[in-house]
Amino acid sequence: MRIVGGRWRGRRLASVGVGDAAAHLRPTTDRVRESIFNLLAHGAHGMALEGARVLDAFAGTGALGLEALSRGAAEATFVENGRKALAILRENVALLEAPARIVARDARRPGPGTAHDVVFLDPPYGRSLGAPALEALAREGWIAPGALAVWEEGETPRAPEGWTLLDARRWGDTAVALLRRDAS
């Protein structure tokens, strides 16, 4: 696994190794990550990441948030509660000397936070964790009104209340929904 664009393009990241299946990590592939960031940069509803505050929920290895930092985001916050994932995430943040904060919590029970402009949400597929996490993160102040969310799942996610579906794409077994949080 590597960073596919921006200032850290080509840099390898620590990832799940052989025998780490118990960690339940499914990092976003380089191809899907590149497609997501192309959609953000060039899609009809995309946005420039330059200077953005990014939240990577269910962060796993941190590949999505680190990719955003590589492409110009000002800062990233990673929310993850898996022990093995946290170890890999810390290794990747240190490897890139990234301007990042790691929060060891369940994204569905994050506690109070500060607002972010872009949210990457990559919960375990098929476990119905995405909508409760988006709702909790918004309620606790982690997501700014009008923020953009990129939600990755096995099936195309439905926009929860307070969110508008802007675009949905599929790459292999990965479905990605682009959502905008209502401004109110």
Secondary structure, DSSP 8 states (H G I E B T S, - for coil): -B--SSTTTT-B-----TT-GGG------HHHHHHHHHHHHHSTT----TT-EEEEET-TT-HHHHHHHHTT-SEEEEEE--HHHHHHHHHHHHHHT-SEEEEES-TTS--S---EEEEEE---TTSS-HHHHHHHHHHTT-EEEEEEEEEEESS-----TTEEEEEEEEETTEEEEEEEE---
